[in-house]
């Protein structure tokens, strides 16, 4: 069986690393925590499942 290796960190075409989850704290000047929220939490703008 082939040995499993950790995949490379995801990047966009401009070689900027991509995080698995972006939170409102990642954006300056926006109050997205109250406008959008987190996955799986009310008002469910990002879906009802947290994953």
C-alpha positions in Angstrom: 0.0 0.0 0.0 1.2 3.5 -0.8 2.3 5.6 2.2 -0.1 8.4 3.0 1.4 11.9 3.0 0.0 15.1 4.2 -1.3 17.2 1.3 0.3 20.5 0.5 -1.3 23.6 2.1 -4.0 24.9 -0.2 -3.2 28.0 -2.1 -4.9 30.2 -4.7 -3.3 30.9 -8.1 -1.4 33.9 -6.6 0.3 31.5 -4.0 -1.6 33.0 -1.1 -2.3 30.4 1.6 -6.0 29.5 2.2 -7.3 28.8 5.7 -9.9 26.2 6.4 -12.2 28.8 8.1 -12.3 32.5 7.9 -13.9 34.3 10.9 -15.2 37.9 11.1 -12.0 38.8 13.0 -10.1 38.2 9.7 -11.7 41.3 8.1 -10.9 44.8 9.3 -13.7 47.3 9.5 -16.6 44.8 9.1 -19.0 43.6 11.8 -19.6 40.3 10.1 -20.0 38.4 13.4 -23.4 40.0 13.8 -24.3 40.1 10.1 -23.2 36.6 9.1 -22.2 34.6 12.1 -20.5 31.2 12.3 -21.5 28.0 10.5 -24.1 26.1 12.5 -25.2 29.0 14.6 -28.2 31.3 14.3 -29.1 33.0 12.0 -27.8 30.1 9.9 -26.6 32.3 7.0 -23.7 29.9 6.5 -25.7 26.7 6.8 -27.2 24.7 9.7 -24.2 22.3 10.0 -21.0 23.5 11.7 -18.9 21.4 9.3 
